[in-house]
Amino acid sequence: MERDLDWPEADTYLLPASEAMLAAALALMTGHAQSACERQRAALAHKIGALLLALTEQSSLSASMRAMVWRLHAHWQALPKAPARQALVCPPCAPGWSGQTVAAGLQ
């Protein structure tokens, strides 16, 4: 990794595109795991699937890595379509939220 010398105050590093995309996918996956809101989780799963699809097109990845990422993409793309039994609805998704569980899709 190289330090970004054009902006010395920033704590950033230059990554190859495929590594930056993988880092972004991992960050989104962390957000998905930590979110209790079904709507946020569905949106994150969709973004993760799209990012993984873009990763499958990276020529810097080996063929076996691209195949593995393709399988992950299929998994993440299916998640927003899977019905949830119950979900917490977070404040941005439901005004007046008090932490109660509600059946998904009623909001």
N, CA, C and O atoms as a MOPAC input file, in Angstrom:
PM7 MOZYME 1SCF
protein

 N      0.83100 1    -1.17300 1     0.00000 1
 C      0.00000 1     0.00000 1     0.00000 1
 C      0.88000 1     1.24300 1     0.00000 1
 O      1.91600 1     1.29300 1     0.66400 1
 N      0.45300 1     2.22300 1    -0.74500 1
 C      1.17100 1     3.48900 1    -0.77600 1
 C      0.39300 1     4.53100 1     0.00000 1
 O     -0.83800 1     4.54300 1     0.00500 1
 N      1.12600 1     5.39000 1     0.64300 1
 C      0.51300 1     6.51700 1     1.36100 1
 C      0.13700 1     7.57500 1     0.34300 1
 O      0.90500 1     7.82600 1    -0.58600 1
 N     -1.00500 1     8.19600 1     0.48800 1
 C     -1.43400 1     9.27900 1    -0.39200 1
 C     -0.64900 1    10.53100 1    -0.00800 1
 O     -0.99600 1    11.21000 1     0.95800 1
 N      0.40100 1    10.83600 1    -0.75700 1
 C      1.28500 1    11.94500 1    -0.42100 1
 C      0.75000 1    13.29700 1    -0.86700 1
 O      1.24800 1    14.32900 1    -0.41600 1
 N     -0.25600 1    13.31800 1    -1.74600 1
 C     -0.83100 1    14.58900 1    -2.19100 1
 C     -1.67600 1    15.25200 1    -1.11100 1
 O     -1.94400 1    16.45100 1    -1.18500 1
 N     -2.08800 1    14.50100 1    -0.13100 1
 C     -2.92800 1    15.01300 1     0.94300 1
 C     -2.41600 1    14.42300 1     2.25100 1
 O     -3.01500 1    13.49400 1     2.79200 1
 N     -1.29500 1    14.96800 1     2.76600 1
 C     -0.62200 1    14.36500 1     3.91400 1
 C     -1.46300 1    14.32600 1     5.18900 1
 O     -1.19300 1    13.51000 1     6.07000 1
 N     -2.48800 1    15.19500 1     5.30900 1
 C     -3.31800 1    15.19200 1     6.51300 1
 C     -4.25400 1    13.99200 1     6.55600 1
 O     -4.70800 1    13.59300 1     7.62800 1
 N     -4.54000 1    13.42000 1     5.40200 1
 C     -5.49800 1    12.31500 1     5.34200 1
 C     -4.83300 1    11.01900 1     5.76000 1
 O     -3.65500 1    10.78700 1     5.49000 1
 N     -5.59700 1    10.19600 1     6.41000 1
 C     -5.11400 1     8.87000 1     6.79200 1
 C     -5.65500 1     7.86800 1     5.77700 1
 O     -6.38100 1     6.93900 1     6.13200 1
 N     -5.29500 1     8.06600 1     4.51800 1
 C     -5.77800 1     7.20100 1     3.45200 1
 C     -4.61500 1     6.54400 1     2.74000 1
 O     -3.48300 1     7.02800 1     2.77800 1
 N     -4.90600 1     5.46600 1     2.11200 1
 C     -3.91500 1     4.72900 1     1.34700 1
 C     -4.49800 1     4.43500 1    -0.02500 1
 O     -5.70900 1     4.29500 1    -0.19100 1
 N     -3.62000 1     4.34500 1    -0.99000 1
 C     -4.05400 1     4.01400 1    -2.33600 1
 C     -4.08800 1     2.49600 1    -2.46000 1
 O     -3.10300 1     1.82200 1    -2.16000 1
 N     -5.20100 1     1.97100 1    -2.89300 1
 C     -5.36200 1     0.53300 1    -3.07900 1
 C     -5.65600 1     0.25100 1    -4.54000 1
 O     -6.25500 1     1.07800 1    -5.22700 1
 N     -5.24000 1    -0.90700 1    -5.01500 1
 C     -5.69300 1    -1.31000 1    -6.35000 1
 C     -7.22300 1    -1.38600 1    -6.34500 1
 O     -7.82800 1    -1.62400 1    -5.29900 1
 N     -7.83700 1    -1.18800 1    -7.48900 1
 C     -9.30100 1    -1.12500 1    -7.57700 1
 C     -9.97100 1    -2.35000 1    -6.95700 1
 O    -10.93600 1    -2.21100 1    -6.20600 1
 N     -9.47300 1    -3.53800 1    -7.26100 1
 C    -10.11800 1    -4.74200 1    -6.74500 1
 C    -10.02900 1    -4.81400 1    -5.21600 1
 O    -10.96600 1    -5.27700 1    -4.56600 1
 N     -8.92300 1    -4.36400 1    -4.64300 1
 C     -8.79000 1    -4.37300 1    -3.18400 1
 C     -9.67900 1    -3.31900 1    -2.54000 1
 O    -10.25600 1    -3.55700 1    -1.47900 1
 N     -9.79100 1    -2.15800 1    -3.17400 1
 C    -10.67400 1    -1.11700 1    -2.64900 1
 C    -12.12600 1    -1.57500 1    -2.69900 1
 O    -12.89200 1    -1.31200 1    -1.77200 1
 N    -12.50700 1    -2.25300 1    -3.76700 1
 C    -13.86900 1    -2.76600 1    -3.88200 1
 C    -14.13900 1    -3.84300 1    -2.83100 1
 O    -15.22000 1    -3.88600 1    -2.24500 1
 N    -13.16300 1    -4.70000 1    -2.59800 1
 C    -13.31800 1    -5.72800 1    -1.56900 1
 C    -13.43400 1    -5.09300 1    -0.19100 1
 O    -14.24800 1    -5.52600 1     0.62400 1
 N    -12.62500 1    -4.06500 1     0.07700 1
 C    -12.70600 1    -3.35900 1     1.36100 1
 C    -14.07300 1    -2.70900 1     1.53100 1
 O    -14.64100 1    -2.73900 1     2.62300 1
 N    -14.60300 1    -2.12500 1     0.46600 1
 C    -15.93400 1    -1.51100 1     0.53000 1
 C    -17.00400 1    -2.56600 1     0.80500 1
 O    -17.91600 1    -2.33700 1     1.59900 1
 N    -16.89300 1    -3.71600 1     0.14900 1
 C    -17.86300 1    -4.79300 1     0.37200 1
 C    -17.81700 1    -5.27000 1     1.82100 1
 O    -18.86100 1    -5.50900 1     2.42800 1
 N    -16.62800 1    -5.40900 1     2.37200 1
 C    -16.50100 1    -5.83400 1     3.76700 1
 C    -17.09300 1    -4.80000 1     4.71700 1
 O    -17.72200 1    -5.16200 1     5.71200 1
 N    -16.89900 1    -3.52000 1     4.41900 1
 C    -17.47600 1    -2.46700 1     5.25900 1
 C    -18.99900 1    -2.52100 1     5.20500 1
 O    -19.66000 1    -2.39800 1     6.23600 1
 N    -19.56100 1    -2.70600 1     4.01100 1
 C    -21.01200 1    -2.80600 1     3.88400 1
 C    -21.54600 1    -4.05800 1     4.58700 1
 O    -22.62000 1    -4.02600 1     5.18800 1
 N    -20.80000 1    -5.14800 1     4.51000 1
 C    -21.21000 1    -6.38100 1     5.18800 1
 C    -21.22800 1    -6.18900 1     6.70400 1
 O    -22.08700 1    -6.73600 1     7.39500 1
 N    -20.28400 1    -5.41600 1     7.21000 1
 C    -20.26900 1    -5.09700 1     8.63900 1
 C    -21.51700 1    -4.30800 1     9.00900 1
 O    -22.16400 1    -4.60400 1    10.01400 1
 N    -21.85800 1    -3.31100 1     8.20600 1
 C    -23.07400 1    -2.53900 1     8.44400 1
 C    -24.31200 1    -3.40900 1     8.40100 1
 O    -25.22200 1    -3.22900 1     9.20900 1
 N    -24.36200 1    -4.35100 1     7.47000 1
 C    -25.49400 1    -5.26800 1     7.35200 1
 C    -25.61500 1    -6.12400 1     8.61500 1
 O    -26.71500 1    -6.32900 1     9.12800 1
 N    -24.50000 1    -6.61300 1     9.10500 1
 C    -24.51800 1    -7.46100 1    10.29900 1
 C    -24.94700 1    -6.68700 1    11.53700 1
 O    -25.55600 1    -7.26000 1    12.44100 1
 N    -24.64100 1    -5.40400 1    11.59300 1
 C    -24.93800 1    -4.60400 1    12.77700 1
 C    -26.31300 1    -3.95700 1    12.74700 1
 O    -26.79500 1    -3.50300 1    13.78500 1
 N    -26.95300 1    -3.90100 1    11.59300 1
 C    -28.23700 1    -3.22000 1    11.48300 1
 C    -29.37200 1    -4.12800 1    11.93200 1
 O    -29.41700 1    -5.30700 1    11.57900 1
 N    -30.28000 1    -3.57000 1    12.71000 1
 C    -31.47700 1    -4.30000 1    13.12700 1
 C    -32.66700 1    -3.94600 1    12.24800 1
 O    -33.71900 1    -4.57800 1    12.35000 1
 N    -32.51800 1    -2.95500 1    11.39400 1
 C    -33.61200 1    -2.47400 1    10.55600 1
 C    -33.66800 1    -3.28200 1     9.26000 1
 O    -32.70100 1    -3.32700 1     8.50100 1
 N    -34.80800 1    -3.91400 1     9.02300 1
 C    -34.95300 1    -4.76400 1     7.84300 1
 C    -34.80100 1    -3.97200 1     6.54600 1
 O    -34.23000 1    -4.47900 1     5.58100 1
 N    -35.30100 1    -2.74800 1     6.51100 1
 C    -35.16500 1    -1.93500 1     5.29400 1
 C    -33.71300 1    -1.58300 1     5.02100 1
 O    -33.26600 1    -1.64000 1     3.87500 1
 N    -32.97600 1    -1.22100 1     6.05500 1
 C    -31.55400 1    -0.92200 1     5.87000 1
 C    -30.79700 1    -2.16800 1     5.43700 1
 O    -29.93600 1    -2.10500 1     4.56000 1
 N    -31.11700 1    -3.29600 1     6.05100 1
 C    -30.44100 1    -4.54300 1     5.69200 1
 C    -30.70100 1    -4.91100 1     4.23300 1
 O    -29.79200 1    -5.36500 1     3.53700 1
 N    -31.93300 1    -4.71700 1     3.76700 1
 C    -32.25700 1    -5.02300 1     2.37100 1
 C    -31.49300 1    -4.10600 1     1.42400 1
 O    -30.97300 1    -4.55600 1     0.40300 1
 N    -31.42500 1    -2.81400 1     1.76300 1
 C    -30.68300 1    -1.86700 1     0.91400 1
 C    -29.19900 1    -2.20400 1     0.89800 1
 O    -28.55700 1    -2.16300 1    -0.15200 1
 N    -28.65800 1    -2.53600 1     2.06500 1
 C    -27.23900 1    -2.89800 1     2.13400 1
 C    -26.97200 1    -4.18000 1     1.35600 1
 O    -25.96800 1    -4.27000 1     0.64900 1
 N    -27.84800 1    -5.16900 1     1.47200 1
 C    -27.66300 1    -6.42700 1     0.73800 1
 C    -27.65300 1    -6.16900 1    -0.76600 1
 O    -26.86600 1    -6.77100 1    -1.49700 1
 N    -28.52600 1    -5.27500 1    -1.22800 1
 C    -28.55600 1    -4.93300 1    -2.65200 1
 C    -27.24300 1    -4.27200 1    -3.07900 1
 O    -26.69500 1    -4.60400 1    -4.13000 1
 N    -26.73900 1    -3.34100 1    -2.27000 1
 C    -25.47800 1    -2.66300 1    -2.59400 1
 C    -24.30700 1    -3.64500 1    -2.56700 1
 O    -23.41300 1    -3.57900 1    -3.41100 1
 N    -24.31700 1    -4.54800 1    -1.60100 1
 C    -23.24800 1    -5.54700 1    -1.50400 1
 C    -23.27000 1    -6.43500 1    -2.74000 1
 O    -22.22200 1    -6.71500 1    -3.32200 1
 N    -24.45700 1    -6.88000 1    -3.14500 1
 C    -24.56900 1    -7.71000 1    -4.34400 1
 C    -24.04800 1    -7.00100 1    -5.58400 1
 O    -23.35100 1    -7.60300 1    -6.40100 1
 N    -24.38500 1    -5.72700 1    -5.72600 1
 C    -23.91800 1    -4.95400 1    -6.88700 1
 C    -22.40000 1    -4.79500 1    -6.86900 1
 O    -21.74700 1    -4.88600 1    -7.90800 1
 N    -21.84900 1    -4.56100 1    -5.69100 1
 C    -20.39800 1    -4.40500 1    -5.57400 1
 C    -19.68700 1    -5.72200 1    -5.88500 1
 O    -18.65100 1    -5.73200 1    -6.54800 1
 N    -20.24700 1    -6.82700 1    -5.40400 1
 C    -19.65100 1    -8.12900 1    -5.69500 1
 C    -19.73400 1    -8.45400 1    -7.18400 1
 O    -18.81300 1    -9.05000 1    -7.74200 1
 N    -20.82400 1    -8.06600 1    -7.82400 1
 C    -20.93500 1    -8.26700 1    -9.26900 1
 C    -19.84000 1    -7.49700 1    -9.99800 1
 O    -19.21300 1    -8.02300 1   -10.91800 1
 N    -19.61100 1    -6.25500 1    -9.59000 1
 C    -18.53400 1    -5.46400 1   -10.19900 1
 C    -17.17500 1    -6.11100 1    -9.95700 1
 O    -16.29100 1    -6.04400 1   -10.81100 1
 N    -17.01000 1    -6.73400 1    -8.80000 1
 C    -15.74100 1    -7.41300 1    -8.49900 1
 C    -15.49900 1    -8.60100 1    -9.42700 1
 O    -14.35200 1    -8.91400 1    -9.74400 1
 N    -16.57000 1    -9.26500 1    -9.86500 1
 C    -16.39700 1   -10.41900 1   -10.75900 1
 C    -15.80500 1   -10.01200 1   -12.10000 1
 O    -15.29900 1   -10.85700 1   -12.83800 1
 N    -15.86300 1    -8.73100 1   -12.41600 1
 C    -15.35100 1    -8.23000 1   -13.69000 1
 C    -13.92100 1    -7.70600 1   -13.58500 1
 O    -13.36700 1    -7.21800 1   -14.57000 1
 N    -13.32400 1    -7.80100 1   -12.40900 1
 C    -11.96200 1    -7.30500 1   -12.21100 1
 C    -10.95000 1    -8.32400 1   -12.74000 1
 O    -10.83800 1    -9.43300 1   -12.21700 1
 N    -10.23200 1    -7.93700 1   -13.76700 1
 C     -9.26300 1    -8.84800 1   -14.38200 1
 C     -8.06300 1    -9.12600 1   -13.47900 1
 O     -7.31500 1   -10.07600 1   -13.71300 1
 N     -7.87700 1    -8.29900 1   -12.44400 1
 C     -6.74600 1    -8.52100 1   -11.53900 1
 C     -6.99200 1    -9.70700 1   -10.59700 1
 O     -6.05800 1   -10.19800 1    -9.96300 1
 N     -8.24900 1   -10.16800 1   -10.50400 1
 C     -8.55700 1   -11.32500 1    -9.66800 1
 C     -8.37900 1   -12.60400 1   -10.47400 1
 O     -8.59800 1   -12.62500 1   -11.68500 1
 N     -7.98500 1   -13.65600 1    -9.79800 1
 C     -7.84600 1   -14.94600 1   -10.46700 1
 C     -9.22700 1   -15.46800 1   -10.86500 1
 O    -10.24300 1   -15.01900 1   -10.33400 1
 N     -9.25600 1   -16.40000 1   -11.78400 1
 C    -10.52000 1   -16.97700 1   -12.23000 1
 C    -11.24700 1   -17.65200 1   -11.07100 1
 O    -12.46900 1   -17.54700 1   -10.96300 1
 N    -10.51400 1   -18.33900 1   -10.21000 1
 C    -11.16400 1   -19.01100 1    -9.07800 1
 C    -11.71400 1   -17.99300 1    -8.07400 1
 O    -12.75900 1   -18.23600 1    -7.47100 1
 N    -11.03800 1   -16.87000 1    -7.88700 1
 C    -11.53900 1   -15.83000 1    -6.99100 1
 C    -12.78800 1   -15.18900 1    -7.58500 1
 O    -13.75100 1   -14.92800 1    -6.86400 1
 N    -12.78200 1   -14.93300 1    -8.88800 1
 C    -13.96200 1   -14.35900 1    -9.53000 1
 C    -15.15500 1   -15.30900 1    -9.42900 1
 O    -16.28600 1   -14.86100 1    -9.24000 1
 N    -14.91400 1   -16.61000 1    -9.55300 1
 C    -15.99400 1   -17.59300 1    -9.42300 1
 C    -16.54900 1   -17.60100 1    -8.00200 1
 O    -17.76100 1   -17.69800 1    -7.81200 1
 N    -15.68000 1   -17.50000 1    -7.01400 1
 C    -16.12700 1   -17.47300 1    -5.62300 1
 C    -16.91900 1   -16.20300 1    -5.34200 1
 O    -17.93900 1   -16.24700 1    -4.65400 1
 N    -16.45600 1   -15.06600 1    -5.87200 1
 C    -17.16000 1   -13.79800 1    -5.68700 1
 C    -18.51500 1   -13.86300 1    -6.39500 1
 O    -19.49100 1   -13.30300 1    -5.89800 1
 N    -18.59200 1   -14.53300 1    -7.54200 1
 C    -19.87500 1   -14.68500 1    -8.24100 1
 C    -20.88000 1   -15.44300 1    -7.36000 1
 O    -22.05100 1   -15.06800 1    -7.29600 1
 N    -20.43300 1   -16.49600 1    -6.69100 1
 C    -21.32400 1   -17.24800 1    -5.80000 1
 C    -21.78600 1   -16.37100 1    -4.63800 1
 O    -22.95000 1   -16.42600 1    -4.24100 1
 N    -20.86900 1   -15.55900 1    -4.09100 1
 C    -21.25400 1   -14.63300 1    -3.02400 1
 C    -22.26900 1   -13.61600 1    -3.53800 1
 O    -23.23600 1   -13.29500 1    -2.84800 1
 N    -22.04900 1   -13.11600 1    -4.73800 1
 C    -22.97900 1   -12.16800 1    -5.35100 1
 C    -24.38600 1   -12.76800 1    -5.41400 1
 O    -25.35900 1   -12.10500 1    -5.05500 1
 N    -24.49500 1   -14.00400 1    -5.86200 1
 C    -25.80700 1   -14.65300 1    -5.96700 1
 C    -26.47700 1   -14.73900 1    -4.59800 1
 O    -27.68300 1   -14.52000 1    -4.48100 1
 N    -25.70900 1   -15.05200 1    -3.57500 1
 C    -26.24400 1   -15.12500 1    -2.21300 1
 C    -26.77100 1   -13.76600 1    -1.76100 1
 O    -27.89400 1   -13.66900 1    -1.26600 1
 N    -25.96600 1   -12.71900 1    -1.92900 1
 C    -26.35800 1   -11.38600 1    -1.46100 1
 C    -27.51000 1   -10.81800 1    -2.27400 1
 O    -28.33600 1   -10.09100 1    -1.72100 1
 N    -27.59900 1   -11.12000 1    -3.55800 1
 C    -28.70500 1   -10.62600 1    -4.37100 1
 C    -30.01900 1   -11.28100 1    -3.95200 1
 O    -31.07900 1   -10.67300 1    -4.09900 1
 N    -29.97100 1   -12.49100 1    -3.44100 1
 C    -31.18500 1   -13.19300 1    -3.01800 1
 C    -31.70100 1   -12.68500 1    -1.67400 1
 O    -32.89300 1   -12.82200 1    -1.39500 1
 N    -30.85300 1   -12.10900 1    -0.84000 1
 C    -31.26400 1   -11.69700 1     0.50100 1
 C    -32.39700 1   -10.67200 1     0.52800 1
 O    -33.34300 1   -10.87100 1     1.29000 1
 N    -32.36500 1    -9.59500 1    -0.25100 1
 C    -33.46700 1    -8.63000 1    -0.16000 1
 C    -34.81800 1    -9.22100 1    -0.57800 1
 O    -35.86300 1    -8.71100 1    -0.17400 1
 N    -34.80900 1   -10.28000 1    -1.37400 1
 C    -36.05100 1   -10.88400 1    -1.84500 1
 C    -36.61400 1   -11.88900 1    -0.84800 1
 O    -37.78900 1   -12.24700 1    -0.92700 1
 N    -35.78600 1   -12.34600 1     0.09100 1
 C    -36.23200 1   -13.33100 1     1.06800 1
 C    -37.13300 1   -12.66400 1     2.10100 1
 O    -36.75500 1   -11.64800 1     2.68400 1
 N    -38.32100 1   -13.22400 1     2.33400 1
 C    -39.21100 1   -12.60800 1     3.32300 1
 C    -38.69000 1   -12.79700 1     4.74200 1
 O    -38.22900 1   -13.87800 1     5.10900 1
 N    -38.77000 1   -11.74900 1     5.51900 1
 C    -38.35900 1   -11.82300 1     6.92300 1
 C    -39.59000 1   -12.08300 1     7.76900 1
 O    -40.67700 1   -11.59500 1     7.45800 1
 N    -39.42900 1   -12.83700 1     8.82000 1
 C    -40.56800 1   -13.12600 1     9.69900 1
 C    -40.89700 1   -11.91500 1    10.55700 1
 O    -42.04000 1   -11.45800 1    10.58600 1
 N    -39.90700 1   -11.40400 1    11.24700 1
 C    -40.08800 1   -10.20400 1    12.05800 1
 C    -38.82600 1    -9.36800 1    11.93100 1
 O    -37.73400 1    -9.89000 1    11.70800 1
 N    -38.99200 1    -8.08400 1    12.07500 1
 C    -37.84800 1    -7.19100 1    11.97400 1
 C    -38.05800 1    -5.99900 1    12.88800 1
 O    -39.18500 1    -5.56800 1    13.13200 1
 N    -36.95900 1    -5.48100 1    13.38100 1
 C    -37.02300 1    -4.19800 1    14.07000 1
 C    -37.07600 1    -3.12100 1    13.00900 1
 O    -36.39200 1    -3.21800 1    11.99000 1
 N    -37.85700 1    -2.12300 1    13.22600 1
 C    -37.94400 1    -1.00000 1    12.29400 1
 C    -37.24800 1     0.16800 1    12.96700 1
 O    -37.61700 1     0.57200 1    14.07000 1
 N    -36.25300 1     0.70100 1    12.30500 1
 C    -35.43100 1     1.74600 1    12.90600 1
 C    -36.06200 1     3.13000 1    12.74500 1
 O    -36.96500 1     3.29800 1    11.92500 1
 N    -35.60600 1     4.11700 1    13.51000 1
 C    -36.18400 1     5.46700 1    13.45100 1
 C    -36.24400 1     6.08000 1    12.04900 1
 O    -37.26800 1     6.67400 1    11.70800 1
 N    -35.20000 1     5.96900 1    11.21900 1
 C    -35.32700 1     6.58000 1     9.89500 1
 C    -36.40500 1     5.92000 1     9.03500 1
 O    -36.92800 1     6.54100 1     8.11000 1
 N    -36.73400 1     4.67900 1     9.33400 1
 C    -37.72000 1     3.95900 1     8.52200 1
 C    -39.14200 1     4.10100 1     9.05300 1
 O    -40.09400 1     3.96100 1     8.28600 1
 N    -39.30800 1     4.37000 1    10.32100 1
 C    -40.64900 1     4.44000 1    10.90000 1
 C    -40.70200 1     5.50700 1    11.98400 1
 O    -40.22100 1     5.28200 1    13.09400 1
 N    -41.27700 1     6.66300 1    11.67900 1
 C    -41.40300 1     7.70600 1    12.69900 1
 C    -42.16900 1     7.17900 1    13.91700 1
 O    -43.12100 1     6.41200 1    13.77600 1
 N    -41.75200 1     7.58800 1    15.08700 1
 C    -42.39600 1     7.14200 1    16.31200 1
 C    -41.90400 1     5.79700 1    16.80200 1
 O    -42.51700 1     5.19300 1    17.68100 1
 N    -40.81800 1     5.32900 1    16.25000 1
 C    -40.26300 1     4.01700 1    16.60400 1
 C    -39.97300 1     3.93700 1    18.08900 1
 O    -39.43800 1     4.87300 1    18.68300 1
 N    -40.33300 1     2.80600 1    18.68200 1
 C    -40.07900 1     2.61200 1    20.10900 1
 C    -39.33100 1     1.32300 1    20.39800 1
 O    -39.21800 1     0.92800 1    21.55800 1
 N    -38.81800 1     0.66000 1    19.37300 1
 C    -38.03700 1    -0.54600 1    19.57400 1
 C    -38.85400 1    -1.83000 1    19.50100 1
 O    -38.31300 1    -2.91700 1    19.70500 1
 N    -40.14000 1    -1.72100 1    19.21500 1
 C    -40.96100 1    -2.91600 1    19.13700 1
 C    -40.69800 1    -3.67400 1    17.85600 1
 O    -40.26600 1    -3.09100 1    16.86200 1
 N    -40.95600 1    -4.97100 1    17.87200 1
 C    -40.84700 1    -5.75600 1    16.64800 1
 C    -42.16800 1    -5.67200 1    15.92000 1
 O    -43.23300 1    -5.62600 1    16.53700 1
 N    -42.08900 1    -5.65300 1    14.60600 1
 C    -43.29000 1    -5.62900 1    13.77500 1
 C    -43.09700 1    -6.60900 1    12.64200 1
 O    -41.96300 1    -6.94200 1    12.29800 1
 N    -44.16700 1    -7.06900 1    12.06700 1
 C    -44.05800 1    -7.94800 1    10.90900 1
 C    -43.47900 1    -7.13600 1     9.75500 1
 O    -43.92700 1    -6.02200 1     9.48400 1
 N    -42.48400 1    -7.69800 1     9.08000 1
 C    -41.82400 1    -6.99800 1     7.97900 1
 C    -42.83600 1    -6.73200 1     6.86700 1
 O    -43.72500 1    -7.54400 1     6.61100 1
 N    -42.68800 1    -5.60000 1     6.22400 1
 C    -43.52200 1    -5.25200 1     5.09000 1
 C    -44.80100 1    -4.51500 1     5.45000 1
 O    -45.56300 1    -4.14200 1     4.55800 1
 N    -45.05600 1    -4.29400 1     6.73600 1
 C    -46.27500 1    -3.58900 1     7.12100 1
 C    -46.09500 1    -2.08300 1     7.11400 1
 O    -47.08600 1    -1.35400 1     7.16600 1
 N    -44.88600 1    -1.59900 1     7.05200 1
 C    -44.63600 1    -0.15200 1     7.11700 1
 C    -44.71400 1     0.46700 1     5.75800 1
 O    -44.53000 1     1.67600 1     5.61900 1

